[in-house]
Amino acid sequence: MKRRTFLERIGSILAVLGITEAEWLSLGNHYYQALAQPSPRKLALLIGINQYPKIPALSGCLTDVELQRELLIHRFGFQRSDILTVTEEEASREFIKTAFLDRLGKQAKPDDLVVFHFSGYGSRVKLETSPETMQNALVTANASINSQEETIVNYILEETLLLLLRSLPTQRVTAVLDTSYYAPTPVLGLKSRALPESVGAKLAAEELDFLQQLKTQKLPSTPIVLAATSNPKQSAREELFSGFSAGLFTYALTQYLWEFTPTTKIQVALSYMENSLSKSGSKQQPALLSSEKNQHLTSLPPDGIIGAEGAVTAIEEDGKTVHLWLAGLPPQVLLYYGVNSRFTLATTTEELVLRSRTGLTAKAQISQIEGGNSLQVGQLVQEAVRVLSRKIHLIIALDTGLERIERVDATSAFAAFPYISTVVVGEKPADYLFAKLQQTPSRYGLFSLSGELISYATGEAGEAVKSTVQKLAPKLSTLLAAKLWRLTENQGSSRLAIKTTLEIIDNRLPRVIMQRQTVRNFKTETSIQKSLPTPIVPIGSRMQYRLENQSDRPVYLILLGLNNNHTAIAFYSWETPEEPNTADTKPVLKQVVIAPGETLTLPQTNTASEWMISGPASECEHQLIFSTAPFNGTLTALNAAKYSTDEEGPIGPLLNSLDVVQALLQDLHNASALKTDMNGTAPDSHSLDVNNWASLGFSFQVL
């Protein structure tokens, strides 16, 4: 099902809360600013439940708690003693209520900062007081009490939680809810955090009494509530990553807060997170909920807050081996983050060399010491060199709904492709799913992790597994190419000062719809980004990118992307050689270069090269990749394809996408010039230096 516009997705929530679009957009401070402000005390209550009695277990809720705890401690200065975690069987309705009242309600003072987090199932329940309507509720560890006569559910109503948050004596309250309430129909792919409604179930009388009690109290606080979904019928999902599972929303949120500076607006944070979720194969769209329509946190964070990819969590006795927490790396990158990748300590020139990694934790050794070893637990670490294997595969998960012989045939058929690996769904991380079409079980197809059928990636009714897989060859090559260019994403860690703006050109001035920039080399006051979650571009619009090179070196650009049908596209800068004696001179591609301090519009503003958005409706993804060295190999690969005259426009099909991306990675490797001092790096790896490349992702919808 295609996405609706942003206003359609968020409008129902805003209407219920009495918030206008303009008021929502004016919320200039999000979770990051709330956390980073100076405070007499910072308190947190973090709840995660994987194991429920008589309910299918979740996998990522305890990791969510860990992600939040490490973020609060190492990024925002929380004391461990001020963070209470309530997990598994401890997270009963009664204990959660008691923990909230005793830990937050009684201890919080007017100037304190309070953070609440919940990861677990949500559901819907009818109240006896209003049997016609359903209420959202958080499912606790003691979810229900069954008797011969009736089922009593020990849920915490969402309304109860919002009133509890409002009852706190401080204005600085932030809640994160990684849950959802409408259970989806059975689908392939990611695990949902929503339970079906229990028919005939009754809410515990104690919960109703407590709700009525809260309604009679004075509620001084106006909390910020960040929710995992914006559409009431969307599902909050979790995914198996590299050695761990986590909620997609919690991972995207905490990774964003590790890397980015605090002056971005809340809609920019949501846009970034939605883009991250999309790259994980999910259509989930996070949202801002609010109990009051006028909500501002006006105090700016300290100037010393800097972005990072992780922190030092322990130092071994030799003084040179450290343990790292690396939750600041983009999720699509973490799985392939190679040995000998390098980090710098954020406040010194010392380098750490990655030696091993398990999940979100890693071991590294210090490579150079200047003026004595200044390693300390809690120091932030920033990416310096990213090492990626040259042998990264596209991973296809085989659905458990396939018969044994079908899985055997699929495994054999996919093995014919040297760049494809297969796994059983749910056992290891995967990129896509191979399964039967639910509407037509005699057909096979390729699906995203969220269960969305990939366009032009299905077989015919009754067709054998092997035949369907063989037909997928061009699509598989394109999807692997997209996976590889996404691994270059480094908006948070790049040291090249680049700003990119996507604009619609109308009769007057260009209108900004999305902006991305590297953040490590910009001053805080200039680091303002503009965006809405999934910007909408009307069919027929004239588009352009405005590219600002604020570094001290010329930079070169390659633009690659996917359309809605997962067809690869690229930007082509055609040039006709000056050979007046040749009547049929064929255009060739030239480098796109931006001089230091200069701004370039792409495509150039003339009728012949304008970029017009045509139908049908689609979702587009662009990756803008900048380098300090020319993309010689990439242009050679692009020139190798045979283009028709009709395809010689600024944005056109990418015919040999995998060859082009492999050449691009080699160009970035060559630009980094690290071969002489990266001793120990395997020859089958690419080593990319953050000083020499920047890669920024854009996603938008065409309607």
C-alpha positions in Angstrom: 0.0 0.0 0.0 1.4 3.4 -1.0 2.1 6.0 1.7 -0.2 8.9 2.1 1.0 12.4 2.4 2.7 13.6 5.6 -0.3 15.7 6.6 -2.7 12.8 6.1 -0.4 10.5 8.3 0.0 13.0 11.1 -3.2 15.0 10.8 -5.4 12.7 12.8 -3.0 12.8 15.8 -2.7 16.6 15.6 -6.4 17.1 15.4 -7.1 15.0 18.5 -4.4 16.9 20.4 -5.6 20.3 19.2 -2.3 21.1 17.5 -2.1 22.9 14.2 0.5 22.1 11.5 2.2 25.4 12.1 2.4 24.8 15.8 3.8 21.4 15.3 6.5 22.7 13.0 7.4 25.4 15.5 8.5 22.9 18.1 12.2 23.8 17.8 13.7 21.6 20.4 13.4 17.8 20.5 14.6 14.9 22.7 18.3 15.8 22.1 17.9 19.3 23.5 15.9 18.1 26.5 18.6 15.6 27.4 21.5 18.0 26.9 20.3 20.9 29.0 22.1 21.5 32.3 20.0 20.1 35.1 20.3 19.7 38.9 19.4 16.0 38.3 18.6 13.7 35.5 16.3 10.7 36.3 15.2 7.9 34.0 12.9 4.9 34.1 13.5 2.4 31.3 11.1 -0.5 30.8 11.6 -3.5 28.4 9.7 -6.8 28.2 10.7 -9.6 25.8 9.2 -12.6 27.7 5.4 -12.6 28.2 3.5 -15.6 29.7 1.5 -17.4 27.0 2.4 -14.8 24.4 5.0 -15.0 21.6 8.2 -13.6 22.9 9.7 -10.4 21.5 13.5 -10.2 21.0 14.7 -6.6 21.0 13.1 -4.8 24.1 16.0 -5.5 26.5 18.4 -4.2 23.8 16.3 -1.1 23.6 16.8 -0.5 27.3 20.5 -1.0 26.9 20.6 1.4 24.0 18.8 4.1 26.0 20.9 3.6 29.1 24.3 3.8 27.4 23.1 6.9 25.5 21.9 8.6 28.6 25.1 7.8 30.5 27.8 8.4 27.9 26.1 11.1 25.7 24.1 13.1 28.2 25.8 12.7 31.6 23.2 10.7 33.5 24.4 9.0 36.6 24.0 5.2 36.6 22.4 5.4 40.0 19.7 7.7 38.6 18.6 5.3 35.9 16.2 2.6 37.0 15.6 -0.3 34.5 12.6 -2.6 34.9 12.7 -5.6 32.7 10.9 -9.0 32.1 8.8 -10.3 34.9 9.6 -7.3 37.1 7.6 -5.1 34.7 4.2 -5.9 36.1 1.5 -3.2 36.0 1.8 -2.8 39.8 5.6 -2.6 39.8 5.7 -0.1 36.9 3.2 2.1 38.6 5.1 1.9 41.9 8.4 2.6 40.2 7.0 5.6 38.4 5.5 7.2 41.5 8.4 6.4 43.8 11.3 6.9 41.5 10.0 9.8 39.4 7.0 11.3 41.1 8.5 11.6 44.6 12.1 12.3 43.7 11.8 14.7 40.7 12.2 18.4 41.5 10.9 21.4 39.4 14.2 21.8 37.5 15.0 18.1 37.1 15.0 16.2 33.8 12.9 13.0 33.5 13.1 10.4 30.8 10.6 7.5 30.5 11.0 4.7 27.9 8.8 1.6 27.2 9.6 -1.2 24.8 7.1 -4.1 24.6 3.7 -5.1 23.3 0.8 -2.7 22.9 -2.8 -3.6 22.4 -6.4 -2.3 22.4 -9.0 -2.9 25.1 -12.6 -1.9 25.7 -13.6 -0.1 28.9 -16.8 -0.9 30.7 -17.3 2.9 31.0 -17.3 3.3 27.2 -17.8 -0.1 25.5 -18.2 1.5 22.1 -14.6 2.7 21.9 -11.3 1.0 22.1 -8.4 2.4 24.2 -4.7 2.1 23.5 -2.8 0.2 26.2 0.7 -1.0 27.1 0.9 -4.7 27.8 2.7 -5.5 31.1 4.6 -8.6 32.1 1.6 -9.9 34.0 -0.6 -9.3 31.0 -3.7 -11.2 32.0 -5.5 -13.2 34.7 -7.7 -15.9 33.3 -10.6 -17.5 35.2 -13.4 -19.7 34.2 -15.8 -16.7 34.0 -13.7 -13.9 32.4 -10.2 -12.6 31.4 -8.8 -9.7 33.3 -6.0 -7.8 31.5 -3.4 -5.9 33.6 -2.6 -3.3 31.0 -1.6 0.3 31.5 -3.8 2.6 29.4 -1.9 5.0 27.2 -4.2 7.7 28.7 -3.0 6.7 32.2 0.7 7.0 31.2 0.1 10.4 29.6 -1.5 11.6 32.8 1.3 10.2 34.9 3.8 12.0 32.8 1.8 15.3 33.2 1.6 14.8 36.9 5.4 15.1 37.4 6.5 18.4 39.1 9.0 19.3 36.3 8.4 20.7 32.9 11.3 18.8 31.4 9.7 15.4 30.8 10.4 13.2 27.7 8.9 9.8 27.0 9.7 7.3 24.2 7.2 4.6 23.4 8.5 1.8 21.1 5.2 0.0 20.8 2.0 -0.1 18.8 -1.6 -1.0 19.3 -3.2 -2.5 16.2 -2.0 -6.0 15.5 -1.4 -6.4 11.8 -2.7 -9.3 9.7 0.0 -12.0 9.5 2.7 -10.7 7.2 6.2 -11.7 6.3 9.3 -10.1 7.7 9.8 -8.0 10.8 8.3 -8.9 14.2 5.4 -6.6 15.3 5.0 -5.1 18.8 1.2 -5.2 18.8 -1.1 -7.9 20.2 -4.6 -8.6 18.9 -7.5 -7.3 20.9 -8.6 -9.9 23.5 -12.3 -10.4 22.8 -14.3 -10.1 25.9 -11.3 -9.1 28.1 -11.9 -6.6 30.9 -9.4 -4.1 32.1 -8.3 -4.6 35.8 -10.5 -2.5 38.1 -7.4 -1.1 39.8 -6.3 0.5 36.6 -9.7 2.2 36.0 -9.7 3.5 39.6 -6.1 4.8 39.2 -7.1 6.5 36.0 -10.0 8.3 37.7 -7.7 9.3 40.5 -5.3 10.9 38.1 -8.0 12.8 36.4 -8.8 14.6 39.6 -5.2 15.8 40.2 -3.4 18.9 39.2 -1.2 18.1 36.1 1.6 20.8 35.8 3.9 19.1 33.3 3.7 19.3 29.5 5.7 16.3 28.3 7.2 15.5 25.0 6.1 12.0 23.8 7.9 10.4 20.9 6.0 7.4 19.4 7.3 4.7 17.1 4.4 5.2 14.6 2.5 8.1 13.2 -0.4 6.2 11.7 -2.6 4.4 14.4 -2.7 1.3 12.3 1.1 1.1 11.7 3.1 -1.5 13.5 6.2 -0.8 15.6 8.7 -3.5 14.5 11.9 -4.9 15.6 14.8 -6.4 13.6 17.6 -8.9 13.9 20.9 -6.9 13.5 24.5 -8.1 13.8 24.3 -10.3 16.9 21.3 -8.6 18.5 17.7 -7.6 18.0 16.4 -4.1 18.7 13.3 -2.0 18.0 13.8 -0.2 14.7 12.6 3.1 16.2 14.8 3.0 19.4 17.8 2.1 17.3 17.2 4.9 14.8 16.5 7.4 17.6 19.5 6.6 19.7 21.9 6.4 16.7 20.7 9.8 15.6 21.3 11.3 19.1 24.8 9.8 19.2 25.9 11.4 16.0 24.1 14.7 15.6 24.3 18.2 17.0 21.4 19.4 19.1 20.1 22.4 17.1 18.2 20.4 14.5 14.4 20.7 14.8 12.1 17.8 15.8 10.8 17.4 12.2 14.4 17.0 11.0 15.0 14.3 13.6 11.9 12.4 12.5 12.9 12.7 8.9 16.3 11.3 9.6 14.9 8.4 11.6 12.3 7.6 8.9 15.1 7.6 6.3 17.0 5.2 8.6 14.0 2.9 9.0 13.4 2.9 5.3 17.0 1.6 4.7 16.2 -1.2 7.2 13.3 -2.2 4.9 10.5 -0.8 7.1 7.7 1.6 6.2 7.3 2.6 9.9 7.0 6.4 10.4 7.8 7.8 13.9 5.7 10.7 15.3 5.5 13.3 18.0 2.7 13.0 20.4 1.9 15.8 22.9 -0.4 16.3 25.8 -0.3 20.1 25.3 -0.3 22.2 22.1 2.2 24.8 23.3 5.4 23.1 24.1 8.8 24.6 24.1 12.2 23.8 25.7 14.0 27.1 25.1 17.3 26.6 26.9 20.1 25.7 24.5 22.4 22.8 25.4 26.0 23.4 26.4 28.5 24.3 23.6 30.6 21.3 24.5 28.1 18.7 23.2 29.7 17.0 20.2 28.6 14.1 18.0 30.2 10.6 18.3 29.8 7.1 17.1 30.3 5.6 20.5 32.2 5.7 23.8 34.9 4.0 25.8 33.2 1.7 28.3 36.3 -0.1 29.8 40.1 -0.1 29.7 42.0 -3.3 30.2 45.1 -3.6 32.5 47.6 -3.1 29.7 46.3 0.4 29.3 46.1 0.0 25.5 43.1 -2.2 24.9 39.7 -0.6 25.3 36.1 -1.7 25.1 33.8 0.4 23.0 30.0 0.9 22.7 29.3 1.6 19.0 25.6 2.4 18.9 26.3 5.7 16.9 27.1 3.8 13.7 24.3 3.7 11.1 22.5 0.4 11.5 23.1 -0.7 7.9 26.8 -0.1 8.3 27.3 -1.9 11.7 27.1 -5.4 10.3 29.9 -4.8 7.8 32.1 -2.7 10.0 35.5 -4.3 9.5 38.5 -5.0 11.6 41.2 -2.3 11.4 38.5 0.5 11.2 39.8 3.4 13.1 38.4 5.9 15.6 39.8 9.0 17.2 39.1 10.1 20.8 36.9 13.1 20.5 39.1 15.4 22.6 42.6 14.2 21.7 44.6 13.1 18.6 44.9 9.5 19.7 43.6 6.7 17.4 42.0 3.5 18.3 42.2 0.5 15.9 39.2 -1.9 15.9 40.3 -5.5 16.6 37.0 -7.3 17.1 33.3 -6.6 17.4 30.3 -8.5 18.9 27.0 -6.8 18.4 27.2 -3.3 19.6 30.4 -3.8 21.6 34.0 -3.9 20.3 37.6 -4.1 21.4 40.2 -1.7 20.0 43.8 -0.9 20.6 45.4 2.5 20.9 47.8 3.1 17.9 49.6 6.3 18.9 50.1 8.1 22.1 51.1 11.7 22.2 52.0 13.3 25.6 51.1 10.2 27.6 48.1 7.9 27.5 44.9 9.9 28.3 42.4 7.1 27.9 39.5 7.3 30.2 36.2 5.5 30.6 33.4 7.6 29.2 35.4 9.3 26.5 33.5 9.7 23.2 35.0 8.2 20.0 34.5 9.4 16.5 34.9 7.5 13.2 38.1 8.1 11.4 38.5 5.2 8.9 35.7 2.8 7.8 36.9 -0.6 6.6 34.4 -2.5 4.4 34.9 -5.9 2.9 35.0 -6.2 -0.9 33.0 -9.4 -0.6 29.7 -8.2 0.8 26.7 -10.3 -0.3 23.0 -9.6 -0.7 21.3 -11.8 2.0 18.0 -13.4 1.1 15.9 -14.9 3.9 13.8 -17.9 2.9 10.3 -17.8 4.5 9.3 -20.6 6.8 6.1 -20.9 4.8 8.0 -22.5 2.0 8.0 -26.3 2.0 11.2 -28.1 2.7 11.8 -29.0 -1.0 11.0 -25.4 -2.0 13.7 -24.1 0.4 16.2 -26.7 -0.9 15.4 -25.6 -4.5 15.7 -21.9 -3.6 19.0 -22.4 -1.8 20.4 -24.2 -4.8 19.1 -21.6 -7.3 20.4 -18.6 -5.3 23.8 -20.3 -4.9 24.3 -19.9 -8.6 24.9 -16.2 -8.0 28.3 -15.4 -6.5 27.1 -12.4 -4.6 24.0 -13.9 -3.0 23.7 -15.7 0.4 20.6 -17.3 1.9 19.4 -17.7 5.5 16.3 -18.9 7.2 14.1 -16.0 8.1 14.6 -14.9 11.8 17.8 -16.7 12.3 20.3 -14.2 10.9 20.2 -10.6 9.5 18.8 -10.4 6.0 18.1 -7.8 3.3 15.1 -9.3 1.6 12.7 -12.2 1.8 11.9 -14.9 -0.7 8.4 -16.3 -0.2 5.1 -17.3 -1.7 2.5 -14.6 -2.6 -0.3 -14.8 -0.1 -2.9 -14.0 -2.7 -1.5 -16.5 -5.2 0.4 -19.3 -3.3 1.5 -20.9 -6.6 3.7 -17.8 -7.3 7.0 -16.9 -5.6 8.4 -13.4 -5.2 10.9 -11.2 -3.4 9.7 -9.0 -0.5 11.2 -6.3 1.6 11.6 -7.0 5.3 8.3 -5.2 6.0 6.5 -7.7 3.7 6.2 -5.4 0.7 6.4 -7.1 -2.6 9.3 -5.8 -4.7 8.1 -4.6 -8.1 9.0 -6.8 -11.1 10.4 -9.5 -8.8 7.8 -12.3 -9.0 7.4 -15.5 -11.0 4.4 -16.7 -12.9 1.6 -18.9 -11.4 2.9 -22.5 -11.1 6.4 -21.6 -12.1 9.2 -23.6 -10.5 11.3 -22.0 -7.8 14.5 -22.2 -9.8 12.9 -20.4 -12.8 11.6 -17.6 -10.6 15.0 -17.1 -9.0 16.8 -17.1 -12.4 14.4 -14.3 -13.5 15.4 -12.2 -10.5 19.1 -11.9 -11.6 18.9 -8.2 -12.8 16.8 -7.1 -9.8 19.2 -8.9 -7.3 22.2 -7.1 -8.9 20.5 -3.7 -8.5 19.5 -4.4 -4.9 23.0 -5.3 -4.0 24.3 -2.2 -5.6 21.9 -0.1 -3.5 23.0 -2.0 -0.4 26.6 -1.1 -1.2 26.1 2.6 -1.8 24.0 2.8 1.5 27.1 1.5 3.3 28.9 4.8 2.4 26.4 6.9 4.4 28.4 9.1 6.8 26.5 12.3 7.3 27.3 12.2 11.0 31.0 11.4 10.8 32.3 13.0 7.6 34.9 15.8 8.0 34.1 17.4 4.7 31.9 20.4 5.1 29.1 19.8 2.6 25.5 21.0 2.6 22.9 19.7 0.1 19.4 21.0 -0.5 16.6 19.5 -2.6 14.4 22.2 -4.1 11.3 22.5 -6.2 11.6 25.3 -8.8 8.5 27.3 -9.3 7.9 30.6 -11.0 9.4 32.6 -8.2 12.1 31.2 -5.8 13.2 27.6 -5.3 11.3 26.0 -2.5 13.3 23.8 -0.1 11.8 20.5 0.7 14.7 18.6 2.2 18.2 19.4 3.4 21.2 17.3 4.5 24.6 18.3 5.6 27.7 16.9 7.3 27.7 18.0 10.9 31.3 17.6 12.3 32.7 20.7 10.5 29.8 23.1 10.9 29.4 25.6 13.8 26.4 24.8 16.0 24.5 27.9 15.1 24.7 27.1 11.4 23.7 23.5 11.8 20.0 24.1 11.0 18.4 21.5 8.7 15.1 21.7 7.0 12.9 18.7 6.2 9.6 17.0 6.8 9.3 13.2 7.2 9.0 11.8 3.6 8.7 15.0 1.7 6.1 15.0 -1.1 7.0 16.0 -4.6 4.1 16.6 -7.0 4.3 14.9 -10.4 5.4 17.5 -13.0 7.6 19.4 -10.6 10.9 20.8 -11.8 13.6 19.8 -9.3 17.2 20.6 -8.5 19.9 20.0 -5.9 21.8 22.9 -4.4 25.3 21.7 -3.4 27.5 23.8 -1.2 31.2 23.0 -0.8 32.3 24.7 2.4 35.5 22.8 2.7 39.0 24.0 1.6 39.3 21.5 -1.2 37.5 20.8 -4.5 35.0 17.9 -4.2 33.6 15.6 -6.9 30.1 14.2 -7.0 28.3 11.0 -8.0 24.5 10.7 -7.5 22.9 7.2 -7.5 19.4 6.1 -6.5 16.4 3.9 -6.7 12.9 4.6 -8.0 9.7 3.0 -6.5 10.0 -0.1 -8.7 13.6 -0.6 -7.4 15.1 0.5 -10.7 18.6 2.0 -10.4 19.1 5.6 -11.6 22.0 8.0 -11.8 22.8 11.6 -12.5 24.6 12.0 -15.8 26.7 15.1 -16.7 26.9 14.8 -20.5 29.5 16.7 -22.5 29.9 16.8 -26.3 33.6 16.9 -27.3 34.6 19.9 -29.4 35.3 18.1 -32.7 33.7 20.3 -35.4 34.8 18.0 -38.2 32.8 15.1 -36.8 29.1 15.2 -37.7 27.9 12.5 -35.2 30.1 13.2 -32.1 28.8 11.1 -29.2 28.4 12.8 -25.8 30.6 11.6 -23.0 30.3 11.9 -19.2 32.4 14.5 -17.4 33.3 14.9 -13.7 31.0 17.0 -11.6 33.3 19.2 -9.5 32.6 21.9 -6.9 35.4 24.4 -6.1 36.1 25.3 -2.4 33.5 27.8 -1.1 31.4 27.4 -4.2 27.7 26.4 -4.7 26.5 24.4 -7.6 23.0 23.6 -8.8 22.3 20.2 -10.2 21.3 20.0 -13.0 22.5 23.3 -14.4 19.7 25.8 -14.9 18.9 25.5 -18.6 16.0 24.0 -20.4 18.0 21.3 -22.1 19.1 19.7 -18.8 16.2 20.4 -16.5 15.0 17.6 -14.2 11.3 17.1 -14.5 9.5 14.7 -12.2 7.3 12.4 -14.2 4.7 9.9 -13.1 3.6 7.4 -12.0 3.5 7.9 -8.2 6.7 6.5 -6.7 9.1 6.6 -3.8 12.6 7.8 -4.7 15.9 7.3 -2.9 19.0 9.3 -3.8 22.6 8.9 -2.4 24.8 11.9 -3.0 28.4 10.8 -2.7 31.3 13.4 -2.5 35.0 12.7 -2.8 38.2 14.8 -2.7 39.5 12.9 -5.7 37.9 12.4 -9.2 35.6 9.4 -9.8 37.7 8.2 -12.7 36.8 4.5 -12.3 33.1 5.3 -11.7 32.9 7.4 -14.9 34.6 4.7 -16.9 32.0 2.2 -15.7 29.2 4.6 -16.4 30.5 5.3 -19.9 30.7 1.5 -20.6 27.0 1.2 -20.7 25.2 1.7 -24.1 22.7 4.6 -23.7 20.0 5.5 -26.2 19.5 9.2 -27.2 16.4 9.3 -25.0 18.4 8.3 -22.0 20.9 11.1 -22.3 19.1 13.3 -19.7 20.3 14.5 -16.3 18.6 11.7 -14.3 18.3 8.4 -16.1 18.5 4.6 -15.7 21.6 3.1 -14.3 22.2 0.1 -16.6 25.2 -1.6 -14.9 24.6 -0.6 -11.3 26.8 -3.2 -9.6 29.8 -2.5 -11.8 29.4 1.3 -11.1 29.1 0.9 -7.4 32.1 -1.4 -7.1 34.1 1.2 -9.1 32.8 3.9 -6.9 34.0 2.1 -3.7 37.4 1.7 -5.3 37.6 5.4 -6.1 36.7 6.3 -2.5 39.4 3.8 -1.4 42.0 5.4 -3.7 41.0 8.9 -2.6 41.7 8.0 1.1 45.4 7.3 0.3 45.7 5.1 3.5 47.5 2.1 2.0 50.9 3.0 3.4 49.9 3.4 7.0 47.0 0.9 7.3 49.2 -2.0 8.1 47.2 -5.2 8.7 44.2 -4.2 6.6 43.3 -7.1 4.4 43.8 -6.5 0.6 40.2 -7.6 0.0 38.9 -4.5 1.9 38.1 -0.9 1.1 39.4 1.7 3.6 37.6 5.0 3.6 38.9 8.1 5.4 36.2 10.5 6.8 38.4 13.4 5.7 38.0 12.4 2.1 34.4 11.5 1.5 30.8 12.5 2.4 27.7 10.5 1.6 24.2 11.9 2.2 20.9 10.2 1.7 17.6 11.6 0.4 14.2 9.9 0.3 11.0 11.5 -1.0 7.6 10.5 -2.5 6.3 11.5 -5.9 2.5 11.9 -6.0 
